[in-house]
Amino acid sequence: MLPQSLSKKLLLTVALVAIGIGALTSQLVAHYYGERIMHDALSETENIARNLALDATDKILINDRVALQKLIDDQMISTPFVTYIIVTRDDRVLSHTFPKGVPRDLISANQLQGGDSGQLRWLVNEERERFFDVAWPIFDGKAGFIRVGVSEAPYRQKIMGLRIRMSLLTLLILSVALLLCHFLIHRLTRPLQMLADAVDRIDEGNLDVNVPVVGDIEVAKLSQAFNQMLVRINEHTGKLTDYAERLQQKNAELDRSHQQTRASFEISREIGVLPNLSDVCRYLINKLQDVVTCRSMQIFTFGSGGERLFRFSGNALVQMDGERSHDAHTYLNQIKKMSFIHDDLDIPVPLEKGLSEKAQSLVVFPIPYEHALQGAMVIVCPGTCKCVTKELDVIQMILEQVAGALRRAIFQEEEILTLKKHVDHPTGFAGLIGRDPKMQILYKLIEDIAPSDATVLIQGESGTGKELVARAIHERSLRRNKPFVVINCSAYPATLLESELFGHEKGAFTGAVRQKPGRFEQADGGTVFLDEIGEISPTAQIKLLRILQSKKFERLGGEKTQSIDVRVLAATNRVLVDEVRQGAFREDLFYRLNVIPIGLPPLRQRRNDTPLLAKHFLIRFATEQGKSLEGFDSEVMRRLFSYAWPGNVRELENCIEHAVVLCKGTQIKISDIPPNIVDQERARSERTVPADVLSSTIAQTEKEKLIDVLTRCGWNKKRASQKLGISRSSLYNKLKKYRIAPPTLH
């Protein structure tokens, strides 16, 4: 049951809101940091597993189990939070950290089938203790697998301790705040209680009441008006016989004043609990329309610094910025009290169009708060104003009383606008579109590496946006005001690529009629982006390596050494590690380029970004085509979402452009998108190669490659293994697997 006292209701409301918000905030903060703790633990465990896999490769391949056991024992000592480590190969345990042996069911609980990435599983032992277990391949699974397990118990205890500390701190702060609120509410409502007691005594027939004029300006003014009203009533009650008509008029005035007083109490009580600025303005207008004759009212409120204007009229809250807000703030700031405007109605306050055309006079009520203009209420009169001045005074008094609540509502509205801006904005980053966590990590990585001059290798499938990433790095670097030169290495023949990159002297070759600076010289001080770096010739690779090492080069046909200052960004859709192993790409150049690797995820790995990208392209192409399109049919969006997008973002872009060009209505239909996406199931089945055929093809290709390299190395297995980028033991295993033997000499 709710208390009857206003002060108790206010205290109860404040307590409930404060406790609820405080408890929710503390738990949300604790939950957020708890997730961060678990995420960091998982990331660190994966890093340990990856590093152990790299360190254990050679020891497993040479079957040095003692060194392998020492490696994992040292790891257990250096990382006490790791519970256990197991190394397996061919379903056999090579090494582990269990003093009593590996539990029977642990090996099969998290098994990998190969590949170059790990696998995470959550495990529960017989004591119901939870572990997260990371399995990581050693040498792509060819040398076995490593398992690293970490107990969740220490982290859960850490999170629980965080929750308890947050709860206790929140409870302490809320307790102090509630005590302060209790004191302030009691102090603020005491004059109102005295005035209410006086009203109760009048209802009992006692007119000899004098209310002390104490409290805030608004309450003191109410008390003074109340005392004056009682004086007038006492003057006229003794003259009932001679002044009956005047007494009746005063009684009507008393009733009206009484209603206005109660209305002011109700407004002051109710407006503080309304949720937003629109509801506050609507409530004020509905209540004040019962006080005055003219019912066309508009409320104008200003944001911080007067740079944003909110107008409430006709149940709609409209936001205005810029010059209109500034002019209105300047004009209203000059009005210090209630003002009547009869002649010049062309004021710089943006009244609603329908009302401003009918207005013949205006009444402006400024709303001050803490010696600053908070806003104003404007009453539009279609003719000569018939409102009583005393009624208008009550409006001014009420507006001054609610100015604090209005300020809080404006602040909340601005916070909501700011939050909406932050929520809607992070869909893109420097031309890249995507909300997927993989893209968010990419954005953060770009921000981190852009200020440096480190060489970056961007790898990803065709159409994933490698050039956009390169441009984003350049635009956020210290070289942003210098040239950004793009060189498509696959667009030039090997004979012309060196000339394009490094320039040439006059007469260097047939047709070289003048000296020409290369693209590196053009980019001096800026950034060079080498697209499709895997296509360059071996000769160009050597010169490019020299530029990366010494920042020096010679033009084709020239002898003078040129010095430049450029940052090199490279991109490829090939797997350069495989190119290095096959001898098609220099190993030293690869390591020079691969200082900071960036891998772009294909669109099929971030499907949730497909609708976002589709909408972005739809808006762009609809604007270019001059069409007004509302969006996509639900079936179209389902097809777009489920399609594999082998051409990635570029294919999606072309698809949307195709649909916009063909669209005849206001919405993209199935008939507008390319047929290969409509009939994606059949297309996918036609593109799919049977697993056995694919496996046989890969094996045959690898066998032919081995024979070719061995033949060129004179069947010297040491040189062949170095050429292939594998160990000699791996080479022997492959020779045994494919039954390859050197040719017999006769």
C-alpha positions in Angstrom: 0.0 0.0 0.0 1.4 3.4 -1.0 2.0 6.0 1.7 -0.3 9.1 1.6 2.5 11.6 2.3 3.9 13.4 -0.7 7.4 13.4 0.8 7.2 9.7 1.5 6.0 9.0 -2.0 8.9 11.0 -3.4 11.4 9.3 -1.2 9.9 5.9 -2.0 10.0 6.7 -5.8 13.6 8.0 -5.6 14.7 5.0 -3.6 13.1 2.5 -6.0 14.5 4.2 -9.1 18.0 4.7 -7.5 18.2 1.2 -6.1 17.0 -0.3 -9.4 19.3 1.7 -11.6 22.3 1.3 -9.2 21.8 -2.5 -8.9 21.4 -2.9 -12.6 24.4 -0.7 -13.4 26.6 -2.5 -10.9 25.6 -6.0 -12.2 26.0 -4.9 -15.9 29.5 -3.5 -15.1 30.4 -6.7 -13.2 29.0 -8.8 -16.0 30.9 -6.9 -18.7 34.2 -7.1 -16.9 33.5 -10.8 -16.1 33.1 -11.5 -19.8 36.3 -9.6 -20.4 38.2 -11.7 -17.9 36.9 -15.0 -19.5 37.7 -13.7 -23.0 41.2 -12.7 -22.0 41.7 -16.1 -20.4 40.6 -17.9 -23.5 42.8 -15.7 -25.7 45.9 -16.3 -23.5 45.2 -20.1 -23.5 45.0 -20.1 -27.3 48.2 -18.2 -27.6 49.9 -20.6 -25.2 48.6 -23.6 -27.3 49.8 -22.0 -30.5 53.2 -21.1 -29.2 53.7 -24.6 -27.7 52.7 -26.1 -31.0 55.3 -24.1 -32.8 58.0 -24.9 -30.2 57.1 -28.6 -30.1 57.2 -29.3 -33.9 61.0 -30.0 -34.2 61.1 -32.0 -30.9 58.2 -34.3 -32.1 59.6 -34.7 -35.6 63.0 -35.8 -34.3 61.2 -37.9 -31.6 63.0 -36.0 -28.7 60.4 -36.8 -25.9 62.6 -35.7 -23.1 62.9 -32.2 -24.6 59.2 -32.2 -25.3 58.4 -33.1 -21.7 60.7 -30.4 -20.4 59.1 -27.9 -22.7 55.6 -28.5 -21.3 56.9 -28.7 -17.7 58.6 -25.3 -18.1 55.3 -24.0 -19.6 53.4 -25.3 -16.5 55.8 -23.6 -14.2 55.7 -20.2 -16.1 51.9 -20.2 -16.4 50.5 -21.5 -13.1 46.9 -20.9 -14.3 47.3 -23.8 -16.8 45.8 -27.0 -15.3 47.2 -29.6 -17.7 49.0 -30.0 -21.1 48.8 -33.1 -23.3 50.7 -33.8 -26.6 49.3 -36.6 -28.8 50.1 -38.0 -32.2 48.3 -40.7 -34.1 46.0 -41.3 -31.1 49.1 -41.8 -28.8 50.0 -39.6 -25.9 53.5 -38.4 -26.4 53.8 -36.2 -23.3 51.5 -34.9 -20.5 51.5 -33.1 -17.1 49.2 -35.5 -15.1 51.1 -37.0 -12.2 48.8 -40.1 -12.1 48.2 -40.5 -15.8 45.9 -39.0 -18.3 42.2 -39.5 -17.4 40.5 -42.1 -19.6 37.9 -39.9 -21.3 39.9 -36.7 -21.6 41.7 -37.6 -24.9 38.4 -38.1 -26.9 36.7 -35.1 -25.4 38.4 -32.6 -27.7 39.9 -34.1 -30.9 41.0 -32.2 -34.0 41.0 -33.7 -37.5 43.8 -31.5 -38.8 43.9 -28.0 -40.3 45.8 -24.9 -39.3 43.5 -23.6 -36.5 42.6 -24.7 -33.0 39.4 -25.9 -31.4 37.9 -24.9 -28.0 35.7 -27.2 -25.8 34.3 -26.7 -22.3 34.8 -29.9 -20.2 33.4 -31.0 -16.9 35.2 -33.5 -14.6 33.6 -35.9 -12.2 33.8 -33.3 -9.4 31.6 -31.0 -11.6 34.6 -28.6 -12.1 34.5 -26.8 -15.5 37.5 -26.5 -17.8 38.1 -24.9 -21.1 40.2 -27.1 -23.3 42.1 -25.8 -26.4 43.3 -28.3 -29.0 45.8 -27.0 -31.5 47.4 -28.7 -34.5 51.2 -29.2 -34.5 52.6 -28.6 -38.0 49.0 -28.6 -39.5 48.3 -31.8 -37.6 51.1 -33.7 -39.3 53.1 -33.8 -36.1 50.2 -34.3 -33.8 48.1 -32.1 -31.6 48.6 -30.3 -28.3 45.9 -29.8 -25.7 46.0 -27.1 -23.1 43.4 -27.1 -20.3 42.5 -24.3 -17.8 40.1 -24.5 -14.9 37.3 -21.9 -14.8 37.2 -21.9 -11.0 39.8 -19.1 -10.3 38.2 -16.9 -12.9 34.7 -17.5 -11.5 35.9 -16.7 -8.0 37.5 -13.5 -9.4 34.2 -12.5 -11.1 32.1 -13.3 -8.0 34.5 -11.2 -5.9 34.0 -8.4 -8.4 30.2 -8.7 -8.2 30.3 -8.6 -4.4 32.6 -5.5 -4.3 30.4 -3.7 -6.9 27.2 -4.5 -5.0 28.7 -3.3 -1.6 30.0 -0.1 -3.2 26.7 0.5 -4.9 24.8 -0.1 -1.7 27.0 2.3 0.2 26.6 5.1 -2.4 22.8 4.5 -2.6 22.5 4.6 1.2 24.2 8.0 1.4 22.2 9.3 -1.6 18.9 8.2 0.0 19.7 9.9 3.3 20.5 13.1 1.5 17.3 12.8 -0.6 15.2 12.2 2.6 16.6 15.4 4.1 16.1 17.5 1.0 12.6 16.2 0.3 11.5 16.9 3.9 13.0 20.4 3.7 11.4 21.2 0.3 7.9 19.8 1.2 7.6 21.4 4.6 6.2 24.7 3.4 3.8 22.9 1.1 2.6 20.8 4.1 2.0 24.0 6.1 0.0 25.5 3.2 -2.0 22.2 2.9 -2.8 22.3 6.6 -4.0 25.9 6.2 -6.3 24.8 3.3 -7.7 22.0 5.5 -8.5 24.5 8.3 -10.3 26.7 5.8 -12.4 23.7 4.7 -13.4 23.3 8.4 -14.8 26.8 8.5 -11.9 28.6 10.2 -11.0 31.7 8.1 -8.6 33.1 10.7 -5.7 31.4 9.2 -2.3 33.0 8.4 0.2 30.9 6.6 3.9 31.9 7.2 5.5 33.1 4.0 8.5 30.7 4.0 10.2 28.3 1.6 11.3 28.7 -2.0 10.1 31.6 -4.2 7.3 29.6 -5.7 6.0 28.3 -2.4 6.4 31.7 -0.7 4.4 33.4 -3.6 1.6 30.8 -3.2 1.5 31.4 0.6 1.4 35.2 0.1 -1.4 34.8 -2.5 -3.2 32.5 -0.2 -3.0 35.0 2.8 -4.2 37.8 0.6 -7.1 35.7 -0.6 -8.1 35.1 3.0 -7.9 38.8 3.8 -10.3 39.5 0.9 -12.6 36.7 2.0 -12.8 38.1 5.6 -13.5 41.6 4.3 -16.5 40.4 2.4 -18.0 37.8 4.7 -19.2 40.5 7.1 -21.1 42.2 4.3 -23.2 39.3 3.0 -26.5 41.2 3.0 -25.3 44.3 1.2 -22.7 42.7 -1.0 -24.3 39.4 -2.1 -23.3 39.7 -5.7 -19.7 40.7 -4.9 -19.5 37.8 -2.4 -20.6 35.4 -5.1 -17.9 36.7 -7.4 -15.3 36.3 -4.7 -16.4 32.8 -4.0 -16.0 32.0 -7.7 -12.6 33.5 -7.6 -11.8 31.5 -4.5 -12.8 28.3 -6.2 -10.7 29.1 -9.2 -7.7 29.9 -7.1 -8.2 26.8 -5.1 -8.3 24.7 -8.2 -5.2 26.4 -9.6 -3.3 25.8 -6.3 -4.2 22.1 -6.3 -3.3 22.0 -10.0 0.1 23.4 -9.2 0.6 20.8 -6.5 -0.4 18.0 -8.8 1.8 19.2 -11.6 4.8 19.6 -9.3 4.3 16.1 -8.0 3.6 14.2 -11.2 6.0 15.8 -13.6 9.1 14.5 -11.9 8.3 10.9 -12.7 7.6 11.2 -16.4 10.0 9.3 -18.5 11.0 11.7 -21.3 10.8 15.3 -22.6 7.9 14.6 -24.9 5.7 13.2 -22.1 6.7 16.2 -19.8 5.7 18.7 -22.4 2.5 16.9 -23.2 1.5 16.7 -19.5 2.3 20.4 -19.0 0.2 21.5 -22.0 -2.8 19.3 -21.0 -2.8 20.7 -17.5 -2.3 24.3 -18.4 -5.0 24.2 -21.1 -7.5 23.9 -18.2 -6.2 27.1 -16.7 -6.5 29.7 -19.5 -8.9 30.3 -22.3 -6.5 30.1 -25.3 -5.6 26.5 -25.9 -3.0 26.8 -28.7 0.3 26.3 -26.7 3.8 25.4 -27.7 6.8 24.7 -25.5 10.4 25.5 -26.7 13.4 24.1 -24.8 17.1 24.4 -25.4 19.9 21.9 -25.1 23.3 22.5 -23.6 24.7 25.9 -24.7 21.5 26.7 -26.7 22.9 24.8 -29.8 19.9 22.5 -30.0 16.2 23.5 -29.9 13.3 21.2 -29.1 9.7 22.3 -30.0 6.7 20.5 -28.7 3.4 21.2 -30.5 0.5 19.0 -31.5 1.8 16.0 -29.6 5.0 16.0 -31.6 8.6 16.8 -30.4 10.7 18.4 -33.2 14.4 18.9 -32.9 16.1 21.9 -34.6 19.8 22.8 -34.8 22.1 25.5 -36.1 21.0 29.0 -36.9 17.4 28.6 -36.1 18.2 27.4 -32.6 20.8 30.2 -32.1 18.4 33.0 -33.2 15.5 31.7 -31.0 17.9 31.4 -28.0 19.2 35.0 -28.5 15.7 36.4 -28.8 14.1 34.6 -25.8 17.1 35.3 -23.6 16.2 39.0 -23.7 12.7 38.3 -22.3 13.0 38.2 -18.5 9.2 37.9 -17.6 5.8 37.1 -19.1 5.4 39.3 -22.2 2.5 40.2 -24.5 3.2 40.6 -28.2 0.5 42.3 -30.3 2.1 44.2 -33.2 5.3 42.6 -34.5 4.5 38.8 -34.6 7.5 38.1 -36.9 9.7 36.8 -34.0 12.7 34.5 -34.6 11.0 31.7 -32.8 10.0 28.8 -35.1 6.3 28.5 -34.3 4.3 25.7 -35.9 3.2 26.8 -39.4 -0.5 26.4 -39.0 -0.6 28.3 -35.7 1.7 31.2 -36.8 -0.5 32.0 -39.7 -3.6 32.5 -37.5 -1.9 34.3 -34.6 -3.0 37.8 -33.8 -1.2 38.1 -30.5 1.2 36.0 -28.4 2.0 35.5 -24.8 5.6 34.4 -24.1 6.5 32.8 -20.7 10.3 32.4 -20.2 11.4 29.4 -18.2 14.6 30.2 -16.3 16.6 27.7 -14.3 19.7 28.6 -12.2 20.0 32.0 -13.8 20.0 30.6 -17.3 17.3 30.4 -20.0 15.8 26.8 -20.1 13.2 27.5 -22.6 9.8 29.2 -23.1 6.1 28.6 -23.5 4.2 30.5 -26.2 0.4 30.8 -26.1 -1.0 31.7 -29.5 -4.2 33.9 -29.4 -6.3 33.9 -32.6 -7.8 37.3 -31.5 -7.7 39.7 -28.6 -6.4 37.8 -25.6 -9.2 37.1 -23.1 -7.0 35.4 -20.5 -7.0 36.9 -17.0 -3.6 38.2 -15.9 -3.8 36.3 -12.6 -4.3 33.0 -14.5 -1.2 33.8 -16.6 0.7 34.5 -13.4 -0.1 31.0 -12.2 1.3 29.6 -15.5 4.5 31.5 -15.0 4.7 30.2 -11.4 4.1 26.6 -12.5 6.7 26.8 -15.3 9.3 28.1 -12.8 8.5 25.3 -10.4 8.9 22.6 -13.1 12.1 24.1 -14.6 14.3 21.6 -12.8 12.3 18.6 -14.0 12.3 20.0 -17.5 16.1 20.4 -17.3 16.5 16.7 -16.4 14.2 15.7 -19.2 16.2 17.7 -21.7 19.4 16.2 -20.5 17.9 12.7 -20.9 16.7 13.5 -24.4 20.2 14.7 -25.4 21.7 11.5 -23.9 19.3 9.4 -25.9 20.2 11.2 -29.1 23.9 10.7 -28.4 23.4 7.0 -27.7 21.4 6.6 -30.9 24.2 8.2 -32.8 26.8 5.9 -31.3 24.6 2.8 -31.9 23.9 3.6 -35.5 27.4 4.9 -36.4 29.8 1.9 -35.9 28.4 0.2 -39.0 31.4 1.5 -41.0 35.0 2.5 -40.8 36.9 4.5 -43.4 34.8 3.0 -46.3 34.6 -0.5 -44.8 31.1 -1.6 -43.8 30.4 -4.2 -41.2 29.3 -4.9 -37.6 30.7 -8.4 -37.4 33.2 -9.0 -34.5 35.9 -9.9 -37.1 35.4 -6.5 -38.7 35.5 -4.7 -35.4 38.8 -6.4 -34.6 40.0 -5.3 -38.0 39.0 -1.7 -37.4 40.9 -1.7 -34.1 44.0 -3.2 -35.7 44.0 -0.5 -38.4 43.8 2.2 -35.7 46.7 0.6 -33.9 49.1 0.1 -36.9 48.2 3.2 -39.0 50.5 5.7 -37.1 53.6 3.5 -37.6 55.6 3.0 -40.8 55.6 -0.8 -40.5 55.1 -2.8 -43.8 51.7 -4.5 -43.9 50.7 -7.6 -45.9 46.9 -7.7 -46.5 45.7 -11.2 -47.5 42.2 -12.2 -48.4 40.1 -13.6 -51.2 39.3 -11.4 -54.3 36.6 -8.9 -53.6 37.0 -8.7 -49.8 38.2 -5.0 -49.8 42.0 -5.2 -49.6 42.5 -1.8 -51.2 39.9 -0.2 -48.9 41.9 -1.5 -45.9 45.1 -0.1 -47.4 43.4 3.3 -48.0 42.1 3.3 -44.4 45.7 2.7 -43.1 47.0 5.5 -45.2 44.2 8.0 -44.2 44.9 7.4 -40.5 48.7 7.5 -40.8 51.0 10.5 -40.4 51.4 10.3 -44.2 47.8 11.1 -44.9 48.6 14.4 -46.7 51.1 12.7 -49.0 50.5 10.6 -52.1 48.8 7.2 -52.0 49.9 5.3 -55.1 48.2 2.1 -56.1 50.2 -0.4 -58.2 48.3 -3.4 -59.6 51.2 -5.9 -60.1 49.0 -8.2 -62.2 48.1 -5.5 -64.7 51.6 -5.2 -66.2 53.7 -7.7 -68.1 57.0 -8.7 -66.4 58.9 -6.7 -68.9 57.1 -3.5 -68.0 56.5 -3.9 -64.3 60.1 -3.0 -63.3 59.8 0.2 -65.4 56.5 1.0 -63.9 57.8 0.5 -60.3 61.2 2.0 -60.5 61.1 4.2 -63.7 63.6 4.2 -66.5 66.2 6.4 -68.1 66.0 7.7 -71.7 67.2 4.9 -74.1 66.9 2.2 -71.5 65.0 0.1 -73.9 63.3 0.4 -77.3 60.6 3.1 -77.0 62.1 4.8 -73.9 62.3 8.2 -75.6 62.5 10.2 -72.3 63.3 9.7 -68.6 60.3 8.5 -66.6 60.1 8.5 -62.8 58.6 5.3 -61.3 55.6 4.9 -59.1 57.9 4.7 -56.0 59.3 8.1 -56.8 55.8 9.5 -57.3 54.9 8.3 -53.8 57.9 9.8 -52.1 56.8 10.8 -48.6 53.6 8.8 -48.9 52.4 5.3 -49.2 52.7 2.7 -52.0 50.1 -0.1 -52.2 51.3 -3.1 -54.2 48.1 -5.0 -55.2 48.5 -8.7 -56.2 52.1 -8.8 -55.0 52.3 -12.5 -55.7 52.3 -11.8 -59.4 55.7 -9.9 -59.7 58.7 -11.4 -61.4 61.8 -12.8 -59.6 63.9 -9.8 -60.9 61.3 -7.3 -59.6 61.2 -9.2 -56.3 64.9 -8.6 -55.8 64.7 -4.9 -56.4 61.6 -4.6 -54.2 63.5 -6.4 -51.4 66.3 -3.8 -51.7 63.8 -0.9 -51.5 62.3 -2.4 -48.3 65.7 -2.9 -46.8 67.5 0.3 -47.7 64.9 2.6 -49.3 67.2 2.9 -52.3 66.9 1.8 -56.0 68.1 2.6 -59.6 65.9 3.4 -62.5 65.9 0.9 -65.3 69.0 1.6 -67.5 70.4 4.1 -64.9 73.4 4.1 -62.7 72.4 6.8 -60.1 71.1 5.5 -56.9 67.8 7.1 -55.8 66.7 7.4 -52.2 63.0 7.5 -51.2 60.8 7.6 -48.1 57.7 5.5 -48.6 55.6 3.1 -46.6 54.8 -0.1 -48.4 51.5 -1.9 -48.1 51.0 -5.1 -50.1 48.0 -7.3 -50.8 47.4 -10.7 -52.4 44.7 -13.3 -52.8 47.3 -16.0 -52.8 48.7 -17.9 -49.9 52.2 -16.6 -50.0 53.5 -19.2 -47.6 52.7 -21.9 -50.2 54.3 -19.8 -52.9 57.5 -19.6 -50.8 57.5 -23.3 -50.3 57.1 -23.9 -54.0 59.9 -21.5 -54.8 57.7 -19.1 -56.7 58.2 -16.2 -54.2 61.3 -15.2 -52.4 61.3 -16.2 -48.7 63.3 -13.1 -47.6 60.9 -10.8 -49.4 58.0 -12.6 -47.8 59.3 -12.0 -44.3 60.0 -8.3 -45.2 56.4 -7.8 -46.4 54.8 -9.9 -43.6 55.8 -7.6 -40.7 52.2 -7.0 -39.8 49.8 -9.5 -41.5 46.1 -8.7 -41.9 43.7 -11.4 -43.0 40.4 -10.2 -44.4 37.5 -12.6 -43.7 35.4 -13.6 -46.8 31.8 -12.5 -46.8 30.5 -16.0 -46.1 32.3 -15.9 -42.7 30.4 -12.7 -41.7 27.0 -13.3 -43.1 25.3 -11.0 -40.6 27.0 -8.1 -42.5 25.3 -9.0 -45.7 22.0 -7.1 -45.1 24.1 -4.0 -44.0 26.2 -4.1 -47.1 23.2 -4.7 -49.3 21.4 -1.7 -47.8 24.5 0.5 -48.3 24.9 -0.5 -52.0 21.1 -0.1 -52.5 21.2 3.5 -51.2 24.3 4.4 -53.3 23.1 2.9 -56.6 19.5 4.1 -56.1 20.9 7.7 -55.7 23.0 7.3 -58.9 20.1 5.9 -60.9 17.7 8.6 -59.5 15.3 6.0 -58.1 13.3 6.0 -54.8 13.6 2.4 -53.4 12.2 1.4 -50.0 14.3 -1.8 -49.6 14.3 -5.5 -50.3 11.5 -8.1 -50.5 11.8 -10.5 -47.6 12.5 -13.5 -49.9 15.3 -11.5 -51.7 17.0 -10.8 -48.4 16.7 -14.5 -47.4 18.4 -15.5 -50.7 21.1 -12.8 -50.3 21.8 -14.0 -46.7 22.0 -17.7 -47.6 24.1 -17.2 -50.7 27.8 -18.2 -50.4 29.2 -15.1 -52.2 32.3 -16.7 -53.8 33.1 -13.2 -55.2 32.7 -11.7 -51.8 31.7 -8.0 -51.3 32.5 -7.1 -55.0 30.0 -9.8 -56.2 27.4 -8.5 -53.7 28.0 -4.9 -55.0 27.5 -6.0 -58.6 24.4 -8.0 -57.6 22.8 -4.9 -56.0 23.7 -2.7 -59.0 22.1 -5.3 -61.3 18.9 -5.3 -59.1 18.6 -1.5 -58.9 19.0 -1.1 -62.7 16.3 -3.7 -63.4 13.9 -2.7 -60.5 10.6 -1.2 -61.8 8.8 -0.7 -58.5 9.8 0.7 -55.1 11.1 -2.6 -53.7 13.7 -5.1 -55.0 12.0 -8.4 -56.0 13.3 -11.8 -56.8 13.0 -11.1 -60.5 15.5 -8.2 -60.2 18.5 -10.1 -58.8 20.9 -12.2 -61.0 19.7 -15.8 -61.9 22.7 -17.5 -60.3 21.6 -16.2 -56.9 17.9 -17.1 -57.4 18.9 -20.6 -58.4 21.7 -20.8 -55.9 21.0 -24.4 -54.8 21.4 -25.8 -58.3 24.4 -23.6 -58.9 26.1 -24.7 -55.7 25.6 -28.4 -56.6 27.1 -27.8 -60.1 30.1 -26.1 -58.6 30.7 -28.8 -55.9 33.5 -31.3 -56.7 33.1 -34.8 -55.1 35.3 -35.2 -52.0 37.0 -38.3 -53.3 37.9 -36.7 -56.7 39.2 -33.5 -55.0 41.3 -35.6 -52.6 42.8 -37.6 -55.4 43.6 -34.5 -57.4 45.4 -32.8 -54.5 47.5 -36.0 -53.8 48.5 -36.3 -57.5 49.5 -32.6 -57.6 51.6 -32.9 -54.5 53.3 -36.1 -55.8 54.2 -34.4 -59.1 55.5 -31.4 -57.3 57.8 -33.5 -55.1 59.2 -35.4 -58.1 59.8 -32.1 -60.0 61.7 -30.5 -57.1 63.8 -33.6 -56.4 64.7 -33.9 -60.1 65.9 -30.2 -60.2 67.9 -30.8 -57.0 69.6 -34.0 -58.3 67.7 -36.1 -55.8 69.6 -34.3 -53.0 67.0 -34.6 -50.2 68.5 -31.9 -48.0 68.4 -29.3 -50.8 64.9 -30.5 -51.8 63.5 -30.1 -48.3 65.0 -26.6 -48.1 63.5 -25.7 -51.4 60.1 -27.1 -50.3 60.2 -25.3 -46.9 59.8 -28.6 -44.9 62.0 -30.7 -42.7 63.8 -33.7 -44.0 61.7 -36.1 -41.8 58.6 -34.7 -43.4 60.1 -35.2 -46.9 60.9 -38.8 -46.1 57.3 -39.4 -44.9 56.0 -38.0 -48.1 58.3 -40.1 -50.2 57.2 -43.2 -48.3 53.5 -42.2 -48.6 53.6 -41.7 -52.4 56.2 -44.5 -52.9 58.6 -42.2 -54.7 62.1 -43.6 -55.3 65.0 -42.2 -57.4 65.3 -43.5 -60.9 67.6 -46.5 -61.4 70.7 -45.9 -63.5 71.7 -48.6 -66.0 
